[in-house]
Amino acid sequence: MQRLNRKALQQLPASIAQPDYHLDASAAGIVHLGIGAFHRAHQAVFTDALLNLHGGDWRIIGVSLRSDTVYDQLAAQDGLYSVLSRDAEQQELRVIGSVAQVLRAHRELDAVIDAIAAPAIHIITLTITEKGYCQTDDGSLDLANPDISHDLANPDQPRTAVGVLALGLQRRFERGGQAITVISCDNLAENGRVMAAVLRDYVQRCFPGLLDWLAEHVAFPCSMVDRIVPAISEGQRMAQCEQLGFDDASAIATEPFMQWIIEDDFHSDRPGWEEVGVQMVADIRPYERMKLQLLNASHSAIAYLGLLANKETVDQVMATPWLGDYIARLMADELLPALQVPRGFDVAAYAQQLQQRFSNPYLQHRCAQIAMDGSEKIRQRWLPRLQTAQPSPLLVKALAAWCAVVLLSGHELHDPRADELLQWRASDAGLSTRVQQVLALAGINSSSCPGISELLAMVMDDMNCLAAQGVQVMLTGKQVRQ
């Protein structure tokens, strides 16, 4: 099958939407660090929609920090790829043209740094996952991180997004210092402020002469992003290629819903994203707390309980009555009451919408994918609720499930602290000691949780029940008939 590319656009079926702007006439105005599937299904789609309205110089130079995969996919396709959005009620297949170029930082570092420094670039966006910010529990730069140690010793050859961004901004400063805006698009509370803090810490050590310019000419608005983007299976990809009539190595399948909320704090020109549904707000915090501590908190609970219950995908979890009921109760009884929601926002309807989205059978979102990087995600998604005075026995059951996945199961761990977690899986120490240690690796300790003794006792009760009687009895308290 012929690869999707510019020539193929003329041969696509009429039912497939495609760029309604001249690709060559639209220059790049955005550099994106971390061009994975989520960016291509989210920020790049919003930008493509805006270009369809007005054209303009807002195409994206995508940067892959360590892998050749996306470059290999898109370079042969002139940057084009397809996005299928589907649920039980609607379906759309469209080709996205907003990605102008993909660069590989590990192979083409100088080109990446030049792109960040170019006057035509006004916006830098990032999707680098929670661990990509290289921060400690107190929010400072993690000097013990081996990649940060490398970058501090070799600031002209950085490996991390923080190091690449700092070097690019240093070159921009040296070439005239046009103002720019950096937008974090990861699931971190106050993500822009997190990036600003670790970047300043890094710059102070490597490029101290940049600090004053950084403070005056670079904005770091926080943003909240939402779209469920599972890793596509080869079967799904081939089915999508059949619809296109062309081979798309970078095909993405996702849900129709997508949301992007950005603090309206820019030091540079920006796209008119609000024309295509992006919300510009004065304060992101109520929105991001709502998402992190409702959607993302529930998603992680689904992942670990799903793994223990031998459910492969999120929709399978939601379709299992005792699991779906637990998620509904977790939202209604513990997560919703702890939220401070934006004025006028119908949070109950939002929770109901989330359950419908989780139940979408077309997404095939694997529990194992969501379960990755648990030690980072838990401190963002669950710890704020566990720190409150309100009891949280349902959320503790999810925490016990994570501990069981780490310590008592044979599941492979994809986690920045995997080596330490696996040491405790193999340890001869008592279970209580091992649980306490893995909780500490997720930021749950006496400093972050004043009631750590009571929490540990609850986790142990749930883990003992789980080990003796299984995950269903742990969640429901009811004996399962054989």
C-alpha positions in Angstrom: 0.0 0.0 0.0 1.4 3.5 -0.9 2.4 5.7 2.0 0.2 8.7 2.9 1.9 11.9 1.6 1.1 15.2 -0.1 0.4 13.6 -3.5 -2.0 11.2 -1.8 -4.2 14.0 -0.6 -5.7 14.4 -4.1 -6.8 10.7 -4.0 -8.4 10.5 -0.6 -12.1 9.6 -0.4 -14.3 12.7 -0.1 -15.5 11.5 3.3 -12.0 12.1 4.8 -11.3 15.6 5.9 -7.9 17.0 5.0 -6.0 20.3 5.3 -7.9 23.2 3.8 -4.8 25.4 3.6 -1.6 25.5 1.5 1.0 23.6 3.4 3.9 25.4 1.7 2.4 28.9 2.4 2.1 28.3 6.1 5.4 28.6 8.0 6.2 27.3 11.4 5.6 29.4 14.5 5.6 26.7 17.2 8.3 24.3 18.4 7.0 21.3 20.3 9.2 19.2 22.5 8.1 15.6 22.8 6.1 14.8 19.7 4.3 11.7 20.8 0.8 10.5 20.0 -0.9 12.8 22.5 0.5 15.9 21.0 -0.4 14.8 17.5 -4.0 14.0 18.7 -4.4 17.2 20.7 -2.4 20.4 20.3 -1.6 19.6 16.7 -5.3 19.0 15.9 -6.4 22.3 17.5 -3.7 24.1 15.5 -4.7 22.3 12.3 -8.3 23.4 12.9 -7.2 27.0 13.3 -5.1 26.8 10.1 -8.2 25.5 8.3 -10.0 28.7 9.3 -7.4 31.3 8.5 -4.1 29.8 7.4 -1.2 31.6 8.9 2.3 30.9 10.1 1.5 28.6 13.0 2.7 25.2 11.8 4.7 23.1 14.2 8.3 21.9 14.3 8.1 18.7 16.3 11.1 17.5 18.4 11.7 13.9 19.3 14.1 14.0 22.2 15.5 10.4 22.2 13.7 8.2 19.6 13.7 8.0 15.8 10.2 6.5 15.7 8.0 9.5 15.0 10.7 11.0 12.6 10.7 7.7 10.6 6.9 7.7 10.5 6.4 11.3 9.5 9.4 12.2 7.3 8.3 9.7 4.7 4.7 11.2 4.9 5.5 14.9 4.5 4.5 15.3 8.1 0.9 14.1 7.4 -1.0 11.6 9.5 -4.6 10.6 10.2 -6.6 10.9 13.3 -9.7 8.8 13.8 -12.1 10.0 16.5 -14.9 7.6 17.4 -17.4 6.6 20.0 -20.8 4.9 19.9 -22.5 8.0 18.4 -20.0 9.6 16.0 -16.9 9.0 13.9 -14.6 11.2 11.9 -11.4 10.5 10.0 -9.2 13.4 9.1 -5.7 14.0 7.9 -3.7 16.6 9.9 -1.2 18.9 8.2 0.0 21.2 11.1 3.3 19.4 11.6 5.8 21.0 9.3 8.9 19.1 10.3 10.2 16.6 12.8 13.7 17.0 14.3 15.6 14.5 16.5 17.4 16.1 19.4 19.7 13.2 19.9 20.9 13.4 16.2 20.2 17.0 15.1 20.7 19.0 18.3 22.0 22.1 16.6 19.0 22.3 14.3 16.7 21.9 17.3 18.5 24.7 19.2 18.4 26.9 16.1 14.6 26.3 15.8 14.0 27.4 19.4 16.2 30.5 18.7 14.5 31.5 15.4 12.6 34.8 15.5 9.7 33.2 13.6 9.0 30.9 16.5 6.7 32.5 19.1 5.5 29.5 21.1 7.2 26.4 22.6 4.9 23.6 23.8 5.9 20.5 25.7 4.5 17.0 26.3 7.3 15.2 28.1 5.3 13.3 30.8 5.5 14.0 34.5 9.0 12.5 34.8 10.4 14.8 32.1 10.3 17.7 34.5 13.1 16.2 36.6 11.8 17.7 39.8 12.1 16.6 43.4 9.2 16.3 45.9 9.7 20.0 46.9 9.6 21.1 43.2 13.3 21.9 42.8 15.5 20.5 40.1 16.5 16.9 40.8 20.3 17.1 40.9 20.5 13.3 41.6 18.8 12.5 38.3 21.5 11.0 36.1 20.4 12.8 33.0 20.3 16.2 34.8 23.8 15.4 36.1 24.9 14.8 32.6 23.4 18.0 31.3 24.8 20.1 34.1 28.3 18.7 33.2 27.6 19.0 29.4 25.2 21.9 28.9 26.1 22.1 25.2 25.0 18.5 24.7 21.8 18.1 26.8 19.7 14.9 26.9 16.7 16.3 28.9 13.9 18.6 27.7 15.0 21.0 30.5 18.5 21.1 29.1 17.4 21.4 25.5 15.1 24.2 26.3 17.7 26.1 28.3 20.3 25.8 25.6 17.8 26.9 23.0 16.7 30.0 25.0 20.4 30.8 25.6 21.0 30.9 21.9 17.8 32.9 21.4 19.1 35.4 23.9 22.5 35.6 22.2 20.7 36.3 18.8 18.6 39.2 20.0 16.3 37.8 22.6 12.8 38.1 21.1 10.2 37.3 23.7 8.6 33.8 23.7 6.0 31.8 25.5 6.5 28.2 26.9 3.4 26.2 27.4 3.5 22.9 29.4 0.9 20.4 28.3 1.5 17.6 30.8 -0.7 16.3 33.7 1.1 18.2 36.4 -0.5 20.7 38.8 0.5 24.2 37.8 2.7 22.7 35.1 3.9 26.1 33.7 5.1 27.1 37.2 6.8 23.7 37.6 8.7 24.2 34.3 9.6 27.8 35.1 11.1 26.7 38.5 13.2 23.8 37.3 14.4 25.8 34.3 15.5 28.7 36.4 17.3 26.3 38.7 19.1 24.7 35.8 19.9 28.1 34.1 21.3 29.4 37.3 23.9 26.6 37.2 24.7 26.6 33.5 23.8 30.0 32.0 23.5 32.5 34.9 23.7 35.4 32.5 20.3 34.3 31.0 18.3 34.7 34.3 17.3 38.4 34.0 16.2 38.0 30.3 14.4 34.7 31.2 12.4 36.6 33.9 11.4 39.5 31.6 11.0 37.9 28.2 9.7 34.3 28.7 6.2 33.5 29.9 5.2 30.1 31.3 1.4 29.9 31.3 -0.1 26.8 32.8 -2.4 24.7 30.7 -4.8 21.8 31.1 -5.2 19.2 28.4 -7.7 16.4 28.1 -8.1 13.7 25.4 -7.8 10.0 25.8 -5.2 8.8 23.3 -4.5 5.0 23.6 -1.5 3.4 21.9 -2.9 2.1 18.6 -2.8 -1.6 17.9 -1.5 -2.8 14.6 -4.9 -4.2 13.8 -6.5 -0.8 14.4 -3.8 0.9 12.3 -4.4 -1.4 9.4 -8.1 -0.9 9.5 -7.6 2.9 9.5 -5.2 2.6 6.5 -7.9 0.7 4.6 -10.3 3.6 5.2 -7.6 6.0 3.9 -6.6 3.9 1.0 -3.0 4.6 2.0 -0.5 3.3 4.5 -0.2 5.7 7.5 2.6 4.6 9.8 1.6 7.4 12.3 -2.1 6.8 12.5 -3.9 7.7 15.7 -7.2 6.5 17.1 -8.9 8.6 19.8 -12.2 9.8 21.2 -14.2 12.8 19.9 -13.8 14.7 23.1 -10.9 17.1 23.5 -10.2 20.0 25.8 -7.4 22.6 26.2 -7.5 25.3 28.7 -4.6 27.8 28.9 -3.8 30.7 31.2 -4.0 33.9 29.1 -0.4 35.0 30.0 1.7 35.3 26.8 4.8 37.4 26.2 4.7 36.8 22.4 2.3 36.6 19.5 0.0 33.5 19.7 -2.5 31.6 17.6 -6.1 32.4 18.0 -6.8 29.0 19.4 -10.0 30.2 21.2 -11.6 30.3 17.7 -11.5 26.5 17.6 -12.5 25.8 21.2 -9.5 26.4 23.3 -10.4 28.2 26.6 -8.3 31.1 27.7 -8.6 31.7 31.5 -7.1 33.9 34.2 -6.4 31.0 36.6 -6.0 27.4 35.6 -5.9 25.9 39.1 -9.6 25.1 39.6 -9.7 23.4 36.2 -6.5 21.3 36.5 -7.4 20.2 40.1 -10.7 19.1 38.8 -9.1 17.0 36.0 -6.1 15.7 37.9 -8.1 14.7 41.0 -11.2 13.3 39.1 -10.4 12.1 35.6 -6.7 11.2 36.2 -7.3 9.9 39.7 -10.1 7.6 38.5 -8.0 6.5 35.5 -5.1 5.4 37.7 -7.6 3.5 39.9 -9.0 1.8 36.9 -5.5 0.8 35.7 -4.3 -0.9 38.8 -7.6 -2.6 39.8 -8.0 -3.6 36.1 -4.5 -5.3 36.1 -5.4 -7.2 39.3 -8.8 -8.3 37.9 -7.2 -9.4 34.6 -9.0 -6.8 32.6 -7.0 -5.6 29.6 -8.7 -2.3 28.7 -10.6 0.5 30.5 -13.9 -0.2 28.8 -13.7 -3.8 30.1 -13.2 -2.5 33.6 -16.2 -0.2 33.3 -18.4 -3.0 31.8 -17.7 -5.2 34.8 -20.5 -4.3 37.2 -18.6 -4.5 40.5 -15.6 -2.5 39.0 -17.8 0.1 37.3 -19.8 0.5 40.4 -16.6 1.1 42.4 -15.4 3.8 40.0 -18.8 5.5 40.2 -18.7 5.4 44.1 -15.1 6.6 44.2 -16.0 9.6 42.1 -19.3 10.4 43.9 -18.3 9.7 47.5 -14.6 10.8 47.7 -13.3 12.6 44.7 -16.1 15.0 44.0 -16.7 16.3 47.5 -13.0 17.3 47.8 -13.0 19.4 44.6 -13.1 23.1 44.4 -14.7 23.6 41.0 -14.9 26.7 38.8 -18.0 28.8 39.4 -21.0 27.6 37.4 -19.3 24.4 36.3 -21.6 21.3 36.5 -19.1 18.8 38.0 -21.7 16.1 38.5 -22.4 16.1 34.7 -18.7 16.2 34.1 -18.3 13.0 36.2 -21.1 11.3 34.3 -19.4 12.3 31.0 -16.1 10.8 32.2 -17.8 7.5 33.0 -19.2 7.4 29.5 -15.8 8.3 28.0 -14.2 5.5 30.0 -16.8 3.1 28.7 -16.0 3.8 25.0 -15.3 0.4 23.5 -13.6 1.8 20.4 -10.7 3.3 22.4 -9.2 0.0 23.6 -7.2 1.9 26.1 -4.9 -0.6 27.9 -4.7 -0.6 31.6 -1.0 -1.4 31.4 -0.5 1.9 29.4 -2.2 4.0 32.1 -0.4 2.2 34.9 3.0 3.4 33.6 5.0 5.9 35.8 2.8 5.2 38.8 5.2 6.6 41.4 5.0 10.0 39.6 1.3 9.9 38.8 0.2 9.0 42.3 1.8 12.0 43.9 -0.1 14.2 41.4 -3.4 12.4 41.3 -4.0 10.7 44.7 -1.8 12.4 47.2 -3.8 15.7 47.4 -6.9 13.7 48.3 -5.1 11.6 50.9 -3.7 14.7 52.5 -7.2 16.0 53.4 -8.9 15.4 56.7 -11.8 13.7 54.9 -11.7 9.8 55.0 -10.9 8.1 51.8 -11.3 4.3 52.2 -12.2 3.8 48.5 -9.1 5.6 47.3 -7.0 3.7 49.7 -8.2 0.5 48.0 -6.8 1.8 44.7 -3.5 2.6 46.6 -3.5 -0.9 47.9 -4.0 -2.2 44.4 -0.9 -0.2 43.2 1.1 -1.6 46.1 0.0 -5.1 45.2 0.9 -4.6 41.5 4.4 -3.5 42.6 5.0 -6.0 45.4 2.9 -9.0 44.9 2.3 -9.4 41.2 4.5 -10.4 38.2 3.5 -7.4 36.2 6.3 -5.6 34.4 7.0 -2.1 35.9 7.5 0.9 33.6 8.4 3.5 36.1 11.2 6.0 36.7 11.8 4.3 40.0 11.4 0.8 38.7 14.8 -0.4 40.0 14.0 0.7 43.6 10.5 -0.6 43.4 11.7 -4.0 42.1 14.2 -4.2 44.9 11.3 -4.1 47.4 9.4 -6.6 45.4 12.4 -9.0 45.8 13.1 -8.0 49.5 12.8 -10.5 52.4 11.6 -7.7 54.6 8.1 -7.9 56.1 5.2 -6.8 53.9 4.4 -3.7 56.1 8.0 -2.5 55.7 7.9 -3.0 52.0 4.6 -1.2 51.6 5.9 1.7 53.6 9.0 2.0 51.4 7.1 1.9 48.0 4.6 4.5 49.3 7.6 6.7 50.2 8.8 6.3 46.6 5.5 7.7 45.5 5.8 10.7 47.8 3.5 9.3 50.5 5.3 9.6 53.9 5.1 11.2 57.3 6.0 14.6 55.8 3.4 14.6 53.1 0.7 12.7 55.0 0.2 13.5 58.7 -2.0 10.4 59.1 0.5 8.0 57.6 0.2 5.4 60.4 -3.6 5.2 59.9 -3.1 5.2 56.1 -0.6 2.4 56.2 -2.8 0.3 58.5 -5.7 0.7 56.0 -3.5 -0.2 53.0 -2.3 -3.3 54.9 -5.9 -4.4 55.7 -6.9 -4.1 52.0 -3.8 -5.9 50.8 -4.3 -8.8 53.2 -7.9 -9.1 52.0 -6.8 -8.9 48.4 -4.2 -11.6 48.9 -6.5 -13.9 50.8 -9.8 -13.3 48.9 -9.1 -11.4 45.7 -9.7 -7.9 44.4 -13.5 -8.3 44.1 -14.0 -9.0 47.8 -11.6 -6.2 48.7 -13.7 -3.7 46.7 -17.2 -5.0 47.6 -16.8 -6.7 51.0 -18.9 -9.5 49.5 -17.8 -13.1 49.2 -17.6 -14.2 45.6 -19.4 -17.4 44.8 -17.3 -19.9 43.0 
